[in-house]
Amino acid sequence: MPTDYKVGDLVRFRKKHPCGEDIWEITRVGMDFKAKCTGCGRMIMLPRKKFEKAVKERKNC
């Protein structure tokens, strides 16, 4: 069952970013997701299917 993600939600990915952080803030939701690393500020875009597979847990704020 798909989870409803919102802009501003914090998610933890299964793999860590090279900067050492694994918490990301969602900045865009749609067919593609855009997320910002909370450690270094790097922005990434992932297709929905790959994003949902990469998420380990969701932290609501």
C-alpha positions in Angstrom: 0.0 0.0 0.0 1.6 3.4 -1.0 2.4 5.8 1.7 1.4 9.4 1.4 4.4 11.6 1.6 4.2 15.4 2.0 6.7 18.2 1.4 8.6 18.8 4.6 8.5 15.2 5.8 11.8 13.7 7.0 12.7 10.2 5.8 15.6 7.9 6.7 17.1 6.0 3.7 18.5 2.5 3.9 22.0 3.7 2.7 23.9 6.6 4.1 24.9 9.6 2.0 28.7 10.0 1.5 28.6 12.9 4.0 27.5 10.4 6.7 23.9 11.5 7.1 20.9 9.3 6.3 18.0 11.7 7.1 16.5 13.6 4.1 13.8 16.3 3.8 11.3 15.9 1.0 11.1 19.1 -1.1 8.9 17.8 -4.0 6.3 15.1 -4.4 4.9 13.7 -7.6 6.0 11.1 -10.1 9.5 12.0 -9.1 10.6 12.9 -5.5 13.1 15.6 -4.7 14.9 15.4 -1.4 17.5 17.4 0.4 20.2 15.9 2.6 20.0 17.3 6.2 23.8 17.0 6.6 25.3 18.7 3.6 22.3 20.2 1.7 22.7 18.1 -1.4 19.6 17.8 -3.5 18.6 14.5 -5.4 15.7 13.5 -7.6 14.4 9.9 -7.6 11.5 8.2 -9.4 8.7 7.3 -7.1 9.3 3.6 -7.2 13.0 3.9 -6.4 12.3 6.5 -3.7 9.8 4.3 -1.9 12.2 1.3 -2.0 15.1 3.4 -0.6 13.1 4.7 2.4 13.7 2.8 5.6 11.4 4.8 7.9 9.4 8.0 7.8 9.6 10.7 10.5 6.6 13.1 10.5 7.2 16.7 11.6 
